[in-house]
Amino acid sequence: MNFLRGLAEGMDFYRDEKNKDAVLRFLGEFYKSNNTEELDETRRVYTQVTPGLPIVTVKAMENMINSDRALSTMNINGADVVDLSFLQKLEEERRTKR
């Protein structure tokens, strides 16, 4: 739960406009770049495509299994390997905080 809380808080930090300069600095360090236009575009795109919570779906897990050469031959069902209870608990915690 602590990992998921930290991940969700990091995602919130990343998307918050008031943290834009810090995020661009972190991205620049990570990508070893000082091209602010590219870093800003990276931040903008990821801000749009990342949800408020680190959500994993059964369908996403099945897609990952099917796209992996070794896993796709093992007859693994996505629903059998995904435990969404942690995400549901995190969602409830965040809902009650607001």
C-alpha positions in Angstrom: 0.0 0.0 0.0 2.8 2.4 0.8 4.3 1.9 -2.7 0.9 2.6 -4.3 0.4 5.6 -2.2 3.8 7.0 -3.1 3.2 6.2 -6.8 -0.1 8.0 -6.8 1.3 11.0 -4.9 4.2 11.1 -7.5 1.6 11.1 -10.3 -0.3 13.9 -8.6 3.0 15.9 -8.2 3.9 15.3 -11.9 0.5 16.6 -13.2 0.3 19.6 -10.9 1.1 22.8 -12.8 2.8 24.4 -9.8 5.4 21.7 -9.9 6.2 22.1 -13.6 9.7 23.5 -13.1 10.7 20.8 -10.7 9.3 18.1 -13.0 11.1 19.5 -16.0 14.3 19.5 -14.0 13.8 15.9 -12.9 13.0 14.9 -16.5 16.1 16.7 -17.7 18.2 14.7 -15.3 16.6 11.4 -16.2 16.8 11.9 -19.9 20.1 13.7 -19.7 18.7 16.6 -21.7 18.3 20.3 -21.3 16.0 20.8 -24.3 13.1 22.4 -22.4 10.7 22.2 -25.4 11.1 18.4 -25.6 10.9 18.0 -21.9 7.8 20.1 -21.6 6.2 18.1 -24.4 7.1 14.9 -22.6 5.5 16.2 -19.4 2.4 17.4 -21.3 1.9 14.1 -23.0 2.4 12.0 -19.9 0.2 14.3 -17.9 -2.6 13.6 -20.3 -2.2 9.9 -20.5 -1.6 9.1 -16.8 -4.8 8.7 -14.7 -5.2 9.9 -11.2 -4.3 6.5 -9.9 -1.8 3.8 -11.1 -4.6 1.7 -12.5 -4.0 -1.8 -13.8 -6.9 -3.6 -15.5 -7.4 -7.3 -16.2 -7.6 -6.4 -19.9 -4.2 -4.6 -19.7 -2.7 -7.7 -18.0 -4.2 -10.0 -20.7 -2.8 -7.8 -23.4 0.7 -7.9 -21.8 0.5 -11.7 -21.4 -0.6 -12.1 -25.0 2.2 -9.9 -26.4 4.9 -11.8 -24.5 6.3 -14.7 -26.5 6.9 -16.9 -23.4 3.8 -16.0 -21.4 1.4 -16.3 -24.3 2.2 -20.0 -24.5 1.5 -20.6 -20.8 -2.3 -20.4 -20.8 -2.3 -17.7 -18.1 -5.6 -15.9 -17.4 -5.2 -12.1 -16.6 -7.8 -12.3 -13.9 -5.9 -15.0 -12.1 -2.8 -12.8 -11.7 -4.3 -9.3 -10.9 -5.3 -8.3 -7.4 -7.1 -5.0 -7.6 -7.9 -4.8 -3.9 -4.9 -2.6 -3.2 -6.0 -0.1 -5.9 -9.6 -0.2 -4.6 -8.4 0.5 -1.1 -6.2 3.4 -2.3 -9.0 4.9 -4.3 -11.2 4.8 -1.2 -8.5 6.4 0.9 -8.1 9.2 -1.6 -11.8 9.7 -1.9 -12.2 10.1 1.9 -9.3 12.5 2.1 -11.0 14.9 -0.3 
